[in-house]
Amino acid sequence: MSARWADWAVAQIEADFQRSADTHLIPVPLPAFSDIALYLKDEASHPTGSLKHRLARSLFLYGLCNGWIDEGMTIVEASSGSTAISEAYFARMLRLPFIAVMPRTTAAAKIAAIEFYGGTCHLVGCAAEAHHEAGFLAARLGGHYMDQFTYAERATDWRGNNNIAEAIFTQMGREPAPVPSWIVCGAGTGGTSATIGRYVRYHGHSTQLCVADPVASVFHRHWGDRSVTMVSEPPSLIEGIGRPRVESSFVPSVIDRMIAVSDSASIAAARVLSVHLGRSCGGSTGTNVWACANLIMEMKANGVAGSIVSILCDSGERYSSSYFSDEWLEERGVDVAEDERRIRSFIDHGVF
């Protein structure tokens, strides 16, 4: 490996980071809950439009500093879209070829974004096939398989260094309840929940961590019963979170609670929240907000005041032809009407 090239590559990534401001923390108006505040960390405002921008930066730095990535090397990743978009961005920055191994069902807008950054999309039948195929491609091409599902929990410094957890607590500093009662996130690799859970414990905060997970995912089942490591049922429609098998980066011991959310509830919440905020939100954000609604109702019933912070993972614009398309939902037999009514009732009247 060329040390001079590696120094140049790290400097490029660090310069990009220096040019970037942190993402906004957005208060969500909930008029029926005077003593409970909800905030969303708007990760859609990253240059590549999602929470995965942080992960991609960390994975590239981790690979470079471990000596795994060299000049001209092909970078390969298994991804449902957002991580691959962000990695394609950094690969272009370092003048490296990039291949994303993705399910054929991945949203067309995500495929277009990867190609915009110069990446190539290698489509497979389902998410379960992507890991093996990505490793095979990297070996055949003499490239590097980034393997987000293994390295996400270790590539990010969970003690601080401007990770998402540190940013949340810093931005909450002047709010009425600066230490959140709950932080709610999803799990795709498990890297974000591992970072937040470890950070909370390291700094001695009273905050609890809740992971919102699609019903079809294995993660919430594994959290409840460590012997469950795989599911065989059809995958969730919600891209980016939930997995059929437990990934190496998923750390259940740092999670205080998991809430399983149906696809219809996730999509309904994304659609209603997008109108409520005037800001388009993707399906995994809907999953988070549905879980937040459950926690807020429990806090209200128990007379507990405080705050909850969750994540706006990416923009709903990437899903205009799927979650926000009535025709797409009808084709898949997904009826969101009742769940939309419920989430509107929660936001407007405090009844869920």
C-alpha positions in Angstrom: 0.0 0.0 0.0 1.3 3.5 -0.9 1.6 5.5 2.3 1.7 8.7 0.4 -1.6 7.9 -1.4 -3.2 6.8 1.9 -2.2 10.1 3.5 -3.7 12.0 0.5 -6.9 10.0 0.7 -7.4 10.5 4.4 -6.8 14.3 3.9 -9.5 14.4 1.2 -12.1 12.8 3.5 -11.1 15.1 6.4 -11.3 18.2 4.2 -14.8 17.1 3.1 -15.8 16.7 6.7 -14.3 20.2 7.6 -16.5 21.7 4.8 -19.6 20.1 6.2 -21.8 21.5 9.0 -23.6 19.2 11.4 -27.2 18.3 10.7 -30.2 20.1 12.2 -32.2 18.9 15.2 -35.8 19.6 14.3 -38.6 20.0 16.9 -41.7 18.2 15.9 -44.9 20.2 17.0 -47.1 18.0 19.2 -49.7 20.4 20.6 -51.4 17.7 22.7 -48.3 17.0 24.7 -47.3 20.1 26.6 -44.7 18.2 28.8 -43.2 15.9 26.2 -41.0 17.1 23.3 -40.0 15.2 20.2 -37.0 16.1 18.0 -35.7 14.6 14.8 -32.0 14.7 13.8 -32.2 15.6 10.1 -29.7 13.3 8.6 -31.2 13.8 5.1 -29.2 17.1 5.0 -25.9 15.4 4.6 -24.3 15.8 1.1 -25.5 12.3 0.1 -28.9 12.7 1.7 -28.9 10.2 4.5 -27.7 9.0 7.9 -25.4 6.6 6.0 -23.1 9.5 5.0 -21.6 9.3 8.5 -21.1 5.5 8.2 -19.5 5.7 4.8 -17.0 8.3 5.9 -16.1 6.1 8.9 -15.8 2.9 6.8 -13.5 4.6 4.3 -11.3 6.0 7.1 -11.3 2.6 8.8 -10.3 0.8 5.7 -7.6 3.3 4.8 -6.0 3.4 8.2 -6.1 -0.4 8.4 -4.2 -0.6 5.1 -7.1 -2.3 3.3 -7.7 0.3 0.6 -5.1 1.2 -2.0 -4.9 3.5 -5.0 -7.0 2.3 -7.9 -8.7 -0.5 -5.9 -12.3 -1.4 -6.6 -14.6 -0.8 -3.6 -17.5 -3.2 -3.3 -20.5 -3.0 -0.8 -23.6 -4.9 -0.1 -26.4 -2.4 0.5 -30.1 -1.6 0.0 -29.1 1.8 -1.3 -28.3 4.6 1.1 -24.9 3.3 2.3 -24.0 2.6 -1.3 -24.9 6.1 -2.4 -22.7 7.6 0.3 -19.8 5.2 -0.4 -20.1 6.0 -4.1 -19.6 9.7 -3.2 -16.4 9.0 -1.2 -15.1 6.5 -3.8 -15.5 9.2 -6.5 -13.7 11.6 -4.3 -10.7 9.2 -4.0 -10.9 8.2 -7.7 -11.8 4.6 -7.0 -14.1 2.3 -8.9 -17.2 1.4 -6.9 -19.7 -1.5 -7.2 -22.9 -1.7 -5.1 -24.5 -5.2 -4.7 -28.2 -4.5 -4.2 -31.6 -6.2 -4.2 -33.5 -5.8 -7.5 -36.3 -4.2 -5.5 -34.1 -1.2 -4.4 -35.8 2.1 -5.2 -35.0 3.4 -8.7 -34.0 6.8 -7.3 -31.3 5.2 -5.1 -29.8 3.3 -8.1 -29.8 6.6 -10.1 -28.0 8.4 -7.2 -25.2 5.7 -7.1 -24.8 5.9 -10.8 -24.6 9.7 -10.6 -21.6 9.4 -8.4 -20.0 7.0 -10.9 -20.8 3.8 -9.2 -22.1 0.6 -10.8 -25.1 -1.3 -9.5 -24.9 -5.1 -9.4 -28.4 -6.4 -8.7 -29.3 -9.7 -7.0 -32.5 -11.4 -6.1 -32.8 -10.4 -2.5 -30.8 -8.8 0.4 -29.8 -12.2 1.8 -27.7 -12.9 -1.4 -25.9 -9.5 -1.4 -23.3 -10.3 1.3 -21.9 -13.4 -0.5 -22.0 -11.9 -3.9 -20.2 -8.7 -2.7 -17.4 -10.8 -1.1 -17.1 -12.9 -4.3 -16.9 -9.8 -6.5 -14.3 -8.1 -4.4 -12.1 -11.2 -4.3 -12.4 -11.7 -8.1 -11.5 -8.1 -8.8 -8.7 -7.8 -6.3 -10.8 -5.1 -4.6 -12.0 -4.3 -1.1 -15.4 -5.4 0.3 -16.4 -2.7 2.8 -18.8 -5.0 4.6 -20.8 -2.5 6.5 -22.7 -5.3 8.3 -19.5 -6.4 10.0 -17.6 -3.1 10.5 -20.3 -0.5 11.2 -20.1 -0.9 15.0 -16.3 -0.6 15.2 -15.5 1.9 12.5 -17.1 4.8 14.4 -15.6 6.1 17.7 -18.5 5.6 20.1 -16.9 7.7 22.8 -17.2 11.0 20.9 -15.3 12.5 18.0 -18.5 14.2 16.7 -20.5 11.0 16.2 -24.2 11.2 16.0 -24.7 10.6 19.7 -22.4 13.4 20.8 -24.1 15.8 18.3 -27.5 15.0 19.7 -26.5 15.7 23.3 -24.7 18.9 22.3 -27.7 20.2 20.3 -30.1 19.3 23.1 -28.0 21.4 25.6 -30.4 24.4 25.7 -33.7 22.5 25.4 -36.1 22.3 28.4 -35.3 18.6 28.9 -31.7 18.5 27.6 -31.1 14.8 28.5 -33.6 12.8 26.4 -35.7 10.2 28.2 -35.3 8.1 25.0 -33.3 8.0 21.8 -35.0 6.0 19.1 -33.3 4.7 16.0 -33.6 1.8 13.5 -31.1 -1.0 12.8 -29.8 -1.9 9.4 -26.2 -2.8 10.3 -26.8 -2.0 14.0 -23.9 0.5 13.9 -26.0 3.6 14.9 -27.6 1.8 17.8 -24.3 0.5 19.0 -22.7 4.0 18.8 -25.6 5.6 20.7 -25.9 2.9 23.3 -22.2 2.9 24.1 -22.0 6.7 24.2 -24.9 6.9 26.6 -23.3 4.4 29.0 -19.8 5.9 28.6 -21.0 9.3 29.6 -23.4 8.1 32.3 -26.6 9.6 30.9 -30.0 8.3 32.1 -31.2 8.2 28.5 -32.6 4.8 27.3 -32.2 3.5 23.8 -35.1 2.1 21.8 -34.6 0.4 18.4 -37.6 0.5 16.0 -37.6 -2.6 13.8 -39.8 -3.9 11.0 -42.0 -6.7 12.0 -40.3 -9.0 9.4 -36.8 -8.3 10.8 -34.8 -10.8 12.9 -33.3 -8.1 15.2 -36.2 -7.6 17.6 -36.6 -11.4 17.9 -32.9 -11.8 18.6 -33.0 -9.1 21.2 -35.8 -11.0 23.0 -34.2 -14.5 22.5 -30.5 -14.7 21.6 -31.0 -18.1 20.1 -33.0 -16.6 17.2 -30.5 -15.6 14.5 -32.4 -15.8 11.2 -35.9 -15.5 9.8 -37.1 -16.9 6.4 -40.3 -14.9 5.9 -40.7 -12.3 3.1 -38.6 -9.2 3.8 -39.9 -5.9 4.9 -40.8 -3.2 2.4 -38.9 -0.6 4.4 -35.5 -0.2 2.9 -32.4 0.3 5.0 -33.5 -1.2 8.3 -34.3 -4.7 9.4 -32.4 -7.9 8.3 -33.2 -11.5 7.7 -30.1 -12.6 9.7 -28.4 -11.1 12.7 -25.4 -9.1 11.6 -22.1 -8.8 13.4 -22.5 -5.1 14.0 -25.8 -5.5 15.9 -25.1 -5.3 19.6 -28.4 -6.2 21.5 -26.9 -5.7 25.0 -26.8 -1.8 24.6 -30.5 -1.6 23.7 -33.1 -1.0 26.4 -36.1 -1.8 24.3 -37.2 -2.8 20.8 -40.5 -2.0 19.2 -41.7 -3.9 16.1 -43.5 -1.8 13.5 -45.5 -3.0 10.6 -44.8 -1.8 7.0 -48.1 -0.1 6.8 -47.5 1.8 10.0 -44.0 2.9 8.9 -45.3 4.1 5.5 -48.3 5.8 7.0 -46.2 7.7 9.5 -43.7 8.7 6.8 -46.5 10.1 4.7 -48.3 12.0 7.5 -45.1 13.3 9.0 -43.9 14.6 5.7 -47.1 16.8 5.5 -46.9 17.8 9.2 -43.2 18.9 8.9 -43.3 20.3 5.4 -40.2 18.1 4.9 -40.2 14.8 3.0 -39.3 11.8 5.1 -38.5 8.2 4.1 -40.0 5.0 5.3 -37.4 4.2 8.1 -38.2 7.7 9.6 -41.8 6.6 9.7 -40.7 3.4 11.6 -38.9 5.6 14.1 -41.8 8.0 14.6 -44.3 5.2 15.1 -42.2 3.8 17.9 -41.8 7.3 19.3 -45.6 7.7 19.4 -45.9 4.5 21.5 -43.3 5.8 23.9 -44.8 9.2 24.2 -48.2 7.7 24.9 -46.6 5.6 27.7 -44.9 8.6 29.1 -48.1 10.6 29.1 -50.0 7.7 30.8 -47.4 7.5 33.5 -47.2 11.2 34.1 -43.6 11.4 32.9 -42.4 14.7 31.3 -39.3 14.9 29.1 -38.0 14.6 25.6 -37.4 12.0 22.9 -34.9 12.3 20.1 -35.1 10.2 16.9 -33.7 10.3 13.4 -35.0 11.6 10.1 -32.9 9.0 8.1 -33.4 10.2 4.5 -35.7 12.1 2.2 -39.0 10.7 1.0 -38.1 12.0 -2.4 -36.2 8.8 -2.9 -39.5 6.9 -2.5 -41.8 9.0 -4.6 -42.5 5.9 -6.8 -43.0 3.5 -3.9 -44.1 4.6 -0.4 -45.7 7.8 -1.7 -47.4 6.1 -4.6 -51.0 4.9 -4.0 -50.6 2.6 -7.1 -47.4 1.0 -5.7 -49.1 0.3 -2.4 -52.2 -1.1 -4.0 -50.1 -3.5 -6.2 -48.6 -4.9 -3.0 -51.8 -5.0 -1.0 -50.7 -2.5 1.5 -53.6 -0.4 3.0 -52.3 2.5 5.0 -55.6 4.4 5.6 -56.2 3.2 9.2 -52.6 3.8 10.2 -52.6 7.2 8.7 -55.7 8.0 10.7 -54.0 6.8 13.9 -50.8 8.8 13.4 -52.8 12.0 12.5 -54.8 11.5 15.6 -51.7 11.2 17.7 -50.1 14.4 16.2 -53.3 16.5 16.3 -55.1 15.3 19.4 -52.8 13.1 21.5 -54.9 10.0 20.9 -53.2 7.0 19.4 
